[in-house]
Amino acid sequence: MTLELRATPEEVMRAVTALETFAHERGVPEATIYSLALALEESGSNVVNHALQRDPEQRFRVTLEHADGTFTIELRDRGPEFDPTALARKTHAEDADAPGGWGTELVRRQMDEVRYTREAGENVLRLTRHFRPATA
């Protein structure tokens, strides 16, 4: 499923709602859906607020994929090149006072894989979570 979205907070939440519906329909466990939704909301907000400066004329895409116990979220935008995976990890208590970067750390902690590439002038962020399917 691919969504073409305007760079607004409301569109980020529309993507989160679509993800929740898409995942529920495929039997993804609730705890996994929560992690996926959190990661999409944070990553989508970063695209809207930082890459695209909340310009509703700007667009970004979210693609949701599910297969064999793996769920992938791909975000694509044409904002300035920025690799969130290059940010230092927040792992120590002294990091608690440092501003910024906590959203990216939150995404890392929810996902099994976070990968960034720059393709044809687009930032491409792929978030992957592996899980055991819910049992009926």
N, CA, C and O atoms as a GROMACS GRO file, in nm:
protein
  544
    1MET      N    1   0.085  -0.116   0.000
    1MET     CA    2   0.000   0.000   0.000
    1MET      C    3   0.090   0.123   0.000
    1MET      O    4   0.183   0.132   0.080
    2THR      N    5   0.063   0.217  -0.088
    2THR     CA    6   0.140   0.341  -0.095
    2THR      C    7   0.046   0.460  -0.078
    2THR      O    8  -0.060   0.466  -0.141
    3LEU      N    9   0.086   0.553   0.006
    3LEU     CA   10   0.011   0.676   0.030
    3LEU      C   11   0.093   0.795  -0.017
    3LEU      O   12   0.212   0.805   0.014
    4GLU      N   13   0.032   0.883  -0.090
    4GLU     CA   14   0.093   1.010  -0.131
    4GLU      C   15   0.037   1.115  -0.036
    4GLU      O   16  -0.085   1.135  -0.031
    5LEU      N   17   0.123   1.181   0.040
    5LEU     CA   18   0.078   1.268   0.149
    5LEU      C   19   0.132   1.410   0.135
    5LEU      O   20   0.242   1.430   0.084
    6ARG      N   21   0.055   1.507   0.182
    6ARG     CA   22   0.101   1.645   0.191
    6ARG      C   23   0.184   1.659   0.319
    6ARG      O   24   0.166   1.580   0.413
    7ALA      N   25   0.271   1.756   0.324
    7ALA     CA   26   0.360   1.775   0.439
    7ALA      C   27   0.289   1.848   0.552
    7ALA      O   28   0.320   1.964   0.582
    8THR      N   29   0.192   1.779   0.614
    8THR     CA   30   0.119   1.836   0.728
    8THR      C   31   0.110   1.730   0.838
    8THR      O   32   0.115   1.611   0.810
    9PRO      N   33   0.098   1.774   0.963
    9PRO     CA   34   0.081   1.677   1.072
    9PRO      C   35  -0.044   1.590   1.055
    9PRO      O   36  -0.043   1.473   1.093
   10GLU      N   37  -0.150   1.647   1.000
   10GLU     CA   38  -0.272   1.570   0.980
   10GLU      C   39  -0.251   1.454   0.883
   10GLU      O   40  -0.308   1.346   0.900
   11GLU      N   41  -0.169   1.476   0.783
   11GLU     CA   42  -0.140   1.370   0.686
   11GLU      C   43  -0.055   1.260   0.750
   11GLU      O   44  -0.070   1.142   0.716
   12VAL      N   45   0.033   1.298   0.840
   12VAL     CA   46   0.111   1.196   0.913
   12VAL      C   47   0.014   1.106   0.989
   12VAL      O   48   0.029   0.983   0.987
   13MET      N   49  -0.082   1.166   1.056
   13MET     CA   50  -0.178   1.087   1.133
   13MET      C   51  -0.268   1.003   1.042
   13MET      O   52  -0.312   0.895   1.081
   14ARG      N   53  -0.296   1.053   0.923
   14ARG     CA   54  -0.373   0.973   0.826
   14ARG      C   55  -0.293   0.848   0.788
   14ARG      O   56  -0.350   0.739   0.774
   15ALA      N   57  -0.162   0.863   0.773
   15ALA     CA   58  -0.076   0.748   0.742
   15ALA      C   59  -0.074   0.649   0.858
   15ALA      O   60  -0.078   0.528   0.837
   16VAL      N   61  -0.069   0.700   0.982
   16VAL     CA   62  -0.069   0.612   1.099
   16VAL      C   63  -0.199   0.532   1.105
   16VAL      O   64  -0.196   0.412   1.130
   17THR      N   65  -0.312   0.597   1.081
   17THR     CA   66  -0.441   0.529   1.081
   17THR      C   67  -0.445   0.422   0.972
   17THR      O   68  -0.494   0.312   0.995
   18ALA      N   69  -0.393   0.454   0.854
   18ALA     CA   70  -0.389   0.357   0.744
   18ALA      C   71  -0.301   0.238   0.782
   18ALA      O   72  -0.336   0.123   0.753
   19LEU      N   73  -0.189   0.264   0.845
   19LEU     CA   74  -0.100   0.157   0.889
   19LEU      C   75  -0.173   0.065   0.988
   19LEU      O   76  -0.167  -0.057   0.975
   20GLU      N   77  -0.240   0.124   1.086
   20GLU     CA   78  -0.311   0.044   1.186
   20GLU      C   79  -0.415  -0.046   1.120
   20GLU      O   80  -0.426  -0.164   1.154
   21THR      N   81  -0.491   0.007   1.027
   21THR     CA   82  -0.592  -0.072   0.956
   21THR      C   83  -0.527  -0.182   0.873
   21THR      O   84  -0.569  -0.297   0.879
   22PHE      N   85  -0.426  -0.146   0.797
   22PHE     CA   86  -0.353  -0.240   0.711
   22PHE      C   87  -0.296  -0.354   0.795
   22PHE      O   88  -0.308  -0.471   0.758
   23ALA      N   89  -0.235  -0.321   0.908
   23ALA     CA   90  -0.172  -0.423   0.993
   23ALA      C   91  -0.277  -0.512   1.060
   23ALA      O   92  -0.260  -0.634   1.066
   24HIS      N   93  -0.385  -0.452   1.111
   24HIS     CA   94  -0.493  -0.531   1.172
   24HIS      C   95  -0.549  -0.632   1.073
   24HIS      O   96  -0.571  -0.748   1.108
   25GLU      N   97  -0.572  -0.588   0.951
   25GLU     CA   98  -0.629  -0.677   0.848
   25GLU      C   99  -0.538  -0.794   0.816
   25GLU      O  100  -0.584  -0.896   0.764
   26ARG      N  101  -0.410  -0.782   0.847
   26ARG     CA  102  -0.313  -0.887   0.817
   26ARG      C  103  -0.272  -0.967   0.941
   26ARG      O  104  -0.178  -1.047   0.936
   27GLY      N  105  -0.342  -0.944   1.051
   27GLY     CA  106  -0.317  -1.023   1.171
   27GLY      C  107  -0.188  -0.990   1.244
   27GLY      O  108  -0.133  -1.074   1.315
   28VAL      N  109  -0.139  -0.868   1.227
   28VAL     CA  110  -0.018  -0.827   1.297
   28VAL      C  111  -0.054  -0.808   1.445
   28VAL      O  112  -0.157  -0.748   1.475
   29PRO      N  113   0.028  -0.858   1.537
   29PRO     CA  114  -0.001  -0.845   1.680
   29PRO      C  115  -0.010  -0.698   1.725
   29PRO      O  116   0.058  -0.611   1.671
   30GLU      N  117  -0.094  -0.674   1.826
   30GLU     CA  118  -0.117  -0.538   1.876
   30GLU      C  119   0.013  -0.469   1.919
   30GLU      O  120   0.035  -0.352   1.886
   31ALA      N  121   0.099  -0.539   1.990
   31ALA     CA  122   0.224  -0.478   2.037
   31ALA      C  123   0.311  -0.434   1.919
   31ALA      O  124   0.378  -0.331   1.925
   32THR      N  125   0.310  -0.512   1.813
   32THR     CA  126   0.387  -0.477   1.693
   32THR      C  127   0.324  -0.357   1.623
   32THR      O  128   0.396  -0.268   1.577
   33ILE      N  129   0.192  -0.354   1.616
   33ILE     CA  130   0.123  -0.240   1.554
   33ILE      C  131   0.156  -0.112   1.630
   33ILE      O  132   0.181  -0.009   1.568
   34TYR      N  133   0.157  -0.119   1.761
   34TYR     CA  134   0.193  -0.003   1.843
   34TYR      C  135   0.333   0.048   1.807
   34TYR      O  136   0.352   0.167   1.785
   35SER      N  137   0.430  -0.043   1.800
   35SER     CA  138   0.567  -0.005   1.765
   35SER      C  139   0.575   0.055   1.626
   35SER      O  140   0.644   0.155   1.605
   36LEU      N  141   0.507  -0.006   1.531
   36LEU     CA  142   0.506   0.043   1.394
   36LEU      C  143   0.445   0.183   1.386
   36LEU      O  144   0.499   0.272   1.320
   37ALA      N  145   0.332   0.201   1.453
   37ALA     CA  146   0.262   0.330   1.451
   37ALA      C  147   0.349   0.439   1.513
   37ALA      O  148   0.356   0.550   1.461
   38LEU      N  149   0.414   0.408   1.623
   38LEU     CA  150   0.502   0.503   1.690
   38LEU      C  151   0.618   0.543   1.598
   38LEU      O  152   0.650   0.661   1.585
   39ALA      N  153   0.679   0.444   1.534
   39ALA     CA  154   0.791   0.472   1.444
   39ALA      C  155   0.746   0.553   1.322
   39ALA      O  156   0.818   0.644   1.280
   40LEU      N  157   0.630   0.523   1.266
   40LEU     CA  158   0.580   0.598   1.152
   40LEU      C  159   0.546   0.741   1.192
   40LEU      O  160   0.578   0.836   1.120
   41GLU      N  161   0.480   0.757   1.306
   41GLU     CA  162   0.444   0.893   1.349
   41GLU      C  163   0.569   0.978   1.370
   41GLU      O  164   0.573   1.094   1.328
   42GLU      N  165   0.669   0.924   1.435
   42GLU     CA  166   0.792   0.999   1.460
   42GLU      C  167   0.868   1.029   1.330
   42GLU      O  168   0.911   1.142   1.307
   43SER      N  169   0.885   0.928   1.247
   43SER     CA  170   0.958   0.947   1.121
   43SER      C  171   0.883   1.039   1.027
   43SER      O  172   0.943   1.125   0.962
   44GLY      N  173   0.752   1.022   1.018
   44GLY     CA  174   0.670   1.109   0.934
   44GLY      C  175   0.674   1.253   0.982
   44GLY      O  176   0.681   1.346   0.902
   45SER      N  177   0.670   1.272   1.114
   45SER     CA  178   0.679   1.407   1.170
   45SER      C  179   0.813   1.471   1.139
   45SER      O  180   0.820   1.591   1.112
   46ASN      N  181   0.919   1.392   1.142
   46ASN     CA  182   1.051   1.446   1.106
   46ASN      C  183   1.054   1.491   0.960
   46ASN      O  184   1.109   1.597   0.929
   47VAL      N  185   0.994   1.412   0.872
   47VAL     CA  186   0.987   1.451   0.731
   47VAL      C  187   0.911   1.583   0.717
   47VAL      O  188   0.959   1.677   0.653
   48VAL      N  189   0.793   1.589   0.777
   48VAL     CA  190   0.707   1.707   0.765
   48VAL      C  191   0.774   1.831   0.825
   48VAL      O  192   0.779   1.936   0.761
   49ASN      N  193   0.824   1.819   0.947
   49ASN     CA  194   0.876   1.936   1.019
   49ASN      C  195   1.014   1.980   0.976
   49ASN      O  196   1.044   2.099   0.973
   50HIS      N  197   1.100   1.885   0.942
   50HIS     CA  198   1.239   1.919   0.913
   50HIS      C  199   1.269   1.918   0.763
   50HIS      O  200   1.318   2.018   0.709
   51ALA      N  201   1.241   1.809   0.696
   51ALA     CA  202   1.276   1.799   0.554
   51ALA      C  203   1.189   1.891   0.468
   51ALA      O  204   1.239   1.957   0.377
   52LEU      N  205   1.060   1.895   0.497
   52LEU     CA  206   0.967   1.967   0.410
   52LEU      C  207   0.910   2.094   0.473
   52LEU      O  208   0.827   2.161   0.413
   53GLN      N  209   0.955   2.128   0.594
   53GLN     CA  210   0.921   2.254   0.660
   53GLN      C  211   0.772   2.283   0.668
   53GLN      O  212   0.729   2.399   0.659
   54ARG      N  213   0.692   2.178   0.686
   54ARG     CA  214   0.545   2.191   0.698
   54ARG      C  215   0.482   2.266   0.580
   54ARG      O  216   0.380   2.334   0.596
   55ASP      N  217   0.542   2.252   0.465
   55ASP     CA  218   0.488   2.316   0.345
   55ASP      C  219   0.385   2.222   0.282
   55ASP      O  220   0.424   2.120   0.223
   56PRO      N  221   0.256   2.252   0.292
   56PRO     CA  222   0.154   2.160   0.243
   56PRO      C  223   0.157   2.139   0.091
   56PRO      O  224   0.092   2.049   0.039
   57GLU      N  225   0.233   2.222   0.022
   57GLU     CA  226   0.250   2.202  -0.122
   57GLU      C  227   0.351   2.091  -0.150
   57GLU      O  228   0.353   2.034  -0.259
   58GLN      N  229   0.434   2.060  -0.052
   58GLN     CA  230   0.532   1.952  -0.066
   58GLN      C  231   0.463   1.819  -0.038
   58GLN      O  232   0.368   1.811   0.039
   59ARG      N  233   0.513   1.715  -0.102
   59ARG     CA  234   0.455   1.582  -0.085
   59ARG      C  235   0.564   1.484  -0.040
   59ARG      O  236   0.683   1.502  -0.065
   60PHE      N  237   0.518   1.379   0.028
   60PHE     CA  238   0.605   1.265   0.059
   60PHE      C  239   0.522   1.138   0.048
   60PHE      O  240   0.399   1.143   0.050
   61ARG      N  241   0.591   1.025   0.037
   61ARG     CA  242   0.522   0.897   0.019
   61ARG      C  243   0.555   0.803   0.135
   61ARG      O  244   0.666   0.802   0.188
   62VAL      N  245   0.456   0.725   0.171
   62VAL     CA  246   0.472   0.618   0.269
   62VAL      C  247   0.423   0.490   0.203
   62VAL      O  248   0.312   0.484   0.152
   63THR      N  249   0.508   0.388   0.205
   63THR     CA  250   0.471   0.258   0.152
   63THR      C  251   0.475   0.158   0.267
   63THR      O  252   0.572   0.152   0.343
   64LEU      N  253   0.370   0.078   0.278
   64LEU     CA  254   0.357  -0.024   0.382
   64LEU      C  255   0.362  -0.160   0.315
   64LEU      O  256   0.291  -0.185   0.218
   65GLU      N  257   0.448  -0.248   0.367
   65GLU     CA  258   0.460  -0.383   0.312
   65GLU      C  259   0.457  -0.484   0.426
   65GLU      O  260   0.513  -0.462   0.533
   66HIS      N  261   0.390  -0.596   0.401
   66HIS     CA  262   0.382  -0.703   0.500
   66HIS      C  263   0.400  -0.836   0.429
   66HIS      O  264   0.332  -0.863   0.330
   67ALA      N  265   0.491  -0.919   0.479
   67ALA     CA  266   0.509  -1.053   0.424
   67ALA      C  267   0.583  -1.140   0.525
   67ALA      O  268   0.686  -1.100   0.579
   68ASP      N  269   0.530  -1.257   0.549
   68ASP     CA  270   0.599  -1.361   0.629
   68ASP      C  271   0.661  -1.310   0.758
   68ASP      O  272   0.781  -1.327   0.780
   69GLY      N  273   0.582  -1.247   0.844
   69GLY     CA  274   0.631  -1.204   0.973
   69GLY      C  275   0.724  -1.084   0.968
   69GLY      O  276   0.798  -1.059   1.063
   70THR      N  277   0.720  -1.010   0.860
   70THR     CA  278   0.801  -0.889   0.846
   70THR      C  279   0.711  -0.776   0.798
   70THR      O  280   0.631  -0.793   0.706
   71PHE      N  281   0.725  -0.661   0.862
   71PHE     CA  282   0.649  -0.541   0.823
   71PHE      C  283   0.751  -0.432   0.794
   71PHE      O  284   0.840  -0.406   0.874
   72THR      N  285   0.737  -0.369   0.678
   72THR     CA  286   0.829  -0.263   0.638
   72THR      C  287   0.751  -0.136   0.608
   72THR      O  288   0.647  -0.139   0.542
   73ILE      N  289   0.804  -0.025   0.658
   73ILE     CA  290   0.752   0.109   0.629
   73ILE      C  291   0.862   0.180   0.552
   73ILE      O  292   0.976   0.187   0.598
   74GLU      N  293   0.828   0.234   0.437
   74GLU     CA  294   0.924   0.313   0.361
   74GLU      C  295   0.871   0.455   0.347
   74GLU      O  296   0.757   0.475   0.304
   75LEU      N  297   0.953   0.552   0.382
   75LEU     CA  298   0.919   0.694   0.367
   75LEU      C  299   1.013   0.754   0.263
   75LEU      O  300   1.133   0.731   0.266
   76ARG      N  301   0.956   0.831   0.170
   76ARG     CA  302   1.034   0.898   0.065
   76ARG      C  303   0.997   1.045   0.059
   76ARG      O  304   0.879   1.080   0.057
   77ASP      N  305   1.099   1.130   0.057
   77ASP     CA  306   1.074   1.274   0.044
   77ASP      C  307   1.185   1.336  -0.039
   77ASP      O  308   1.293   1.279  -0.055
   78ARG      N  309   1.157   1.456  -0.092
   78ARG     CA  310   1.253   1.528  -0.175
   78ARG      C  311   1.318   1.644  -0.099
   78ARG      O  312   1.365   1.741  -0.160
   79GLY      N  313   1.320   1.635   0.032
   79GLY     CA  314   1.385   1.738   0.114
   79GLY      C  315   1.536   1.730   0.102
   79GLY      O  316   1.589   1.645   0.030
   80PRO      N  317   1.606   1.820   0.173
   80PRO     CA  318   1.753   1.815   0.172
   80PRO      C  319   1.802   1.678   0.221
   80PRO      O  320   1.739   1.615   0.306
   81GLU      N  321   1.913   1.635   0.168
   81GLU     CA  322   1.968   1.506   0.209
   81GLU      C  323   1.996   1.505   0.359
   81GLU      O  324   2.062   1.594   0.413
   82PHE      N  325   1.944   1.401   0.424
   82PHE     CA  326   1.967   1.386   0.567
   82PHE      C  327   1.955   1.238   0.603
   82PHE      O  328   1.854   1.174   0.576
   83ASP      N  329   2.060   1.186   0.665
   83ASP     CA  330   2.065   1.046   0.704
   83ASP      C  331   2.045   1.035   0.855
   83ASP      O  332   2.141   1.056   0.930
   84PRO      N  333   1.925   1.002   0.902
   84PRO     CA  334   1.902   0.992   1.046
   84PRO      C  335   1.980   0.878   1.111
   84PRO      O  336   2.003   0.879   1.231
   85THR      N  337   2.019   0.779   1.031
   85THR     CA  338   2.094   0.667   1.088
   85THR      C  339   2.237   0.708   1.123
   85THR      O  340   2.307   0.635   1.194
   86ALA      N  341   2.280   0.823   1.073
   86ALA     CA  342   2.416   0.871   1.104
   86ALA      C  343   2.422   0.943   1.239
   86ALA      O  344   2.531   0.971   1.290
   87LEU      N  345   2.306   0.974   1.298
   87LEU     CA  346   2.304   1.039   1.429
   87LEU      C  347   2.359   0.944   1.534
   87LEU      O  348   2.335   0.823   1.529
   88ALA      N  349   2.433   0.999   1.630
   88ALA     CA  350   2.487   0.918   1.738
   88ALA      C  351   2.373   0.857   1.820
   88ALA      O  352   2.268   0.919   1.839
   89ARG      N  353   2.395   0.735   1.867
   89ARG     CA  354   2.296   0.669   1.953
   89ARG      C  355   2.291   0.739   2.087
   89ARG      O  356   2.392   0.790   2.136
   90LYS      N  357   2.175   0.741   2.147
   90LYS     CA  358   2.157   0.796   2.282
   90LYS      C  359   2.152   0.675   2.376
   90LYS      O  360   2.052   0.604   2.384
   91THR      N  361   2.262   0.654   2.447
   91THR     CA  362   2.271   0.534   2.529
   91THR      C  363   2.309   0.560   2.674
   91THR      O  364   2.297   0.469   2.756
   92HIS      N  365   2.352   0.678   2.708
   92HIS     CA  366   2.401   0.706   2.842
   92HIS      C  367   2.313   0.809   2.912
   92HIS      O  368   2.244   0.888   2.847
   93ALA      N  369   2.315   0.805   3.042
   93ALA     CA  370   2.235   0.899   3.120
   93ALA      C  371   2.270   1.043   3.088
   93ALA      O  372   2.183   1.130   3.089
   94GLU      N  373   2.397   1.072   3.059
   94GLU     CA  374   2.435   1.209   3.028
   94GLU      C  375   2.374   1.259   2.897
   94GLU      O  376   2.366   1.380   2.874
   95ASP      N  377   2.330   1.166   2.812
   95ASP     CA  378   2.263   1.204   2.688
   95ASP      C  379   2.124   1.262   2.714
   95ASP      O  380   2.068   1.330   2.628
   96ALA      N  381   2.069   1.236   2.832
   96ALA     CA  382   1.933   1.278   2.863
   96ALA      C  383   1.915   1.429   2.853
   96ALA      O  384   1.806   1.477   2.820
   97ASP      N  385   2.020   1.505   2.880
   97ASP     CA  386   2.010   1.650   2.875
   97ASP      C  387   2.038   1.709   2.737
   97ASP      O  388   2.010   1.826   2.713
   98ALA      N  389   2.091   1.628   2.647
   98ALA     CA  390   2.125   1.677   2.514
   98ALA      C  391   1.998   1.693   2.431
   98ALA      O  392   1.918   1.599   2.422
   99PRO      N  393   1.978   1.811   2.370
   99PRO     CA  394   1.856   1.830   2.290
   99PRO      C  395   1.863   1.755   2.157
   99PRO      O  396   1.971   1.730   2.103
  100GLY      N  397   1.747   1.720   2.107
  100GLY     CA  398   1.737   1.660   1.974
  100GLY      C  399   1.780   1.515   1.968
  100GLY      O  400   1.854   1.466   2.054
  101GLY      N  401   1.734   1.448   1.863
  101GLY     CA  402   1.775   1.312   1.835
  101GLY      C  403   1.699   1.204   1.908
  101GLY      O  404   1.718   1.086   1.880
  102TRP      N  405   1.612   1.241   2.003
  102TRP     CA  406   1.540   1.139   2.079
  102TRP      C  407   1.436   1.066   1.994
  102TRP      O  408   1.412   0.947   2.015
  103GLY      N  409   1.375   1.135   1.899
  103GLY     CA  410   1.278   1.068   1.813
  103GLY      C  411   1.343   0.960   1.730
  103GLY      O  412   1.288   0.851   1.715
  104THR      N  413   1.460   0.990   1.677
  104THR     CA  414   1.534   0.891   1.599
  104THR      C  415   1.572   0.772   1.686
  104THR      O  416   1.564   0.657   1.642
  105GLU      N  417   1.613   0.799   1.809
  105GLU     CA  418   1.647   0.690   1.901
  105GLU      C  419   1.524   0.605   1.932
  105GLU      O  420   1.533   0.483   1.940
  106LEU      N  421   1.410   0.669   1.950
  106LEU     CA  422   1.285   0.597   1.975
  106LEU      C  423   1.254   0.504   1.859
  106LEU      O  424   1.216   0.388   1.881
  107VAL      N  425   1.270   0.552   1.736
  107VAL     CA  426   1.245   0.469   1.618
  107VAL      C  427   1.341   0.350   1.618
  107VAL      O  428   1.299   0.237   1.594
  108ARG      N  429   1.468   0.375   1.644
  108ARG     CA  430   1.565   0.264   1.648
  108ARG      C  431   1.526   0.157   1.749
  108ARG      O  432   1.541   0.038   1.723
  109ARG      N  433   1.475   0.200   1.862
  109ARG     CA  434   1.440   0.105   1.968
  109ARG      C  435   1.313   0.026   1.936
  109ARG      O  436   1.291  -0.081   1.993
  110GLN      N  437   1.229   0.076   1.846
  110GLN     CA  438   1.105   0.007   1.809
  110GLN      C  439   1.122  -0.086   1.690
  110GLN      O  440   1.046  -0.181   1.673
  111MET      N  441   1.222  -0.058   1.606
  111MET     CA  442   1.240  -0.133   1.482
  111MET      C  443   1.358  -0.230   1.492
  111MET      O  444   1.448  -0.211   1.573
  112ASP      N  445   1.356  -0.333   1.409
  112ASP     CA  446   1.468  -0.426   1.401
  112ASP      C  447   1.574  -0.375   1.304
  112ASP      O  448   1.693  -0.403   1.321
  113GLU      N  449   1.531  -0.301   1.202
  113GLU     CA  450   1.624  -0.244   1.104
  113GLU      C  451   1.579  -0.103   1.068
  113GLU      O  452   1.460  -0.079   1.048
  114VAL      N  453   1.674  -0.011   1.060
  114VAL     CA  454   1.648   0.125   1.014
  114VAL      C  455   1.757   0.154   0.911
  114VAL      O  456   1.875   0.157   0.944
  115ARG      N  457   1.716   0.174   0.787
  115ARG     CA  458   1.813   0.195   0.678
  115ARG      C  459   1.778   0.320   0.600
  115ARG      O  460   1.661   0.350   0.574
  116TYR      N  461   1.882   0.392   0.562
  116TYR     CA  462   1.865   0.516   0.485
  116TYR      C  463   1.945   0.506   0.357
  116TYR      O  464   2.058   0.455   0.357
  117THR      N  465   1.887   0.554   0.248
  117THR     CA  466   1.959   0.573   0.122
  117THR      C  467   1.909   0.703   0.058
  117THR      O  468   1.802   0.754   0.093
  118ARG      N  469   1.987   0.753  -0.033
  118ARG     CA  470   1.945   0.867  -0.116
  118ARG      C  471   1.935   0.813  -0.257
  118ARG      O  472   2.034   0.765  -0.313
  119GLU      N  473   1.814   0.820  -0.315
  119GLU     CA  474   1.790   0.764  -0.448
  119GLU      C  475   1.720   0.867  -0.534
  119GLU      O  476   1.613   0.916  -0.498
  120ALA      N  477   1.778   0.899  -0.646
  120ALA     CA  478   1.717   0.989  -0.745
  120ALA      C  479   1.664   1.117  -0.680
  120ALA      O  480   1.552   1.160  -0.708
  121GLY      N  481   1.745   1.178  -0.592
  121GLY     CA  482   1.707   1.303  -0.529
  121GLY      C  483   1.608   1.290  -0.415
  121GLY      O  484   1.553   1.389  -0.368
  122GLU      N  485   1.586   1.167  -0.368
  122GLU     CA  486   1.492   1.144  -0.258
  122GLU      C  487   1.563   1.082  -0.138
  122GLU      O  488   1.652   0.998  -0.153
  123ASN      N  489   1.522   1.126  -0.019
  123ASN     CA  490   1.558   1.056   0.104
  123ASN      C  491   1.469   0.934   0.111
  123ASN      O  492   1.347   0.944   0.094
  124VAL      N  493   1.528   0.818   0.138
  124VAL     CA  494   1.451   0.694   0.149
  124VAL      C  495   1.487   0.631   0.284
  124VAL      O  496   1.601   0.592   0.307
  125LEU      N  497   1.388   0.622   0.370
  125LEU     CA  498   1.406   0.562   0.501
  125LEU      C  499   1.320   0.437   0.508
  125LEU      O  500   1.199   0.443   0.491
  126ARG      N  501   1.385   0.323   0.534
  126ARG     CA  502   1.314   0.194   0.543
  126ARG      C  503   1.323   0.144   0.686
  126ARG      O  504   1.431   0.127   0.742
  127LEU      N  505   1.206   0.122   0.744
  127LEU     CA  506   1.193   0.075   0.882
  127LEU      C  507   1.135  -0.066   0.877
  127LEU      O  508   1.030  -0.088   0.818
  128THR      N  509   1.203  -0.161   0.938
  128THR     CA  510   1.159  -0.300   0.933
  128THR      C  511   1.143  -0.357   1.073
  128THR      O  512   1.227  -0.336   1.160
  129ARG      N  513   1.034  -0.430   1.091
  129ARG     CA  514   1.007  -0.496   1.218
  129ARG      C  515   0.968  -0.640   1.189
  129ARG      O  516   0.879  -0.665   1.108
  130HIS      N  517   1.035  -0.735   1.254
  130HIS     CA  518   1.002  -0.877   1.242
  130HIS      C  519   0.915  -0.915   1.362
  130HIS      O  520   0.931  -0.860   1.470
  131PHE      N  521   0.823  -1.008   1.341
  131PHE     CA  522   0.731  -1.047   1.448
  131PHE      C  523   0.675  -1.186   1.423
  131PHE      O  524   0.683  -1.240   1.312
  132ARG      N  525   0.620  -1.242   1.529
  132ARG     CA  526   0.545  -1.367   1.516
  132ARG      C  527   0.399  -1.330   1.494
  132ARG      O  528   0.343  -1.250   1.569
  133PRO      N  529   0.336  -1.388   1.392
  133PRO     CA  530   0.196  -1.355   1.367
  133PRO      C  531   0.108  -1.386   1.488
  133PRO      O  532   0.134  -1.479   1.564
  134ALA      N  533   0.005  -1.305   1.505
  134ALA     CA  534  -0.089  -1.324   1.615
  134ALA      C  535  -0.162  -1.457   1.595
  134ALA      O  536  -0.192  -1.497   1.482
  135THR      N  537  -0.191  -1.523   1.705
  135THR     CA  538  -0.266  -1.650   1.694
  135THR      C  539  -0.412  -1.622   1.726
  135THR      O  540  -0.445  -1.537   1.809
  136ALA      N  541  -0.498  -1.694   1.659
  136ALA     CA  542  -0.642  -1.671   1.677
  136ALA      C  543  -0.694  -1.740   1.800
  136ALA      O  544  -0.813  -1.731   1.830
   0.00000   0.00000   0.00000
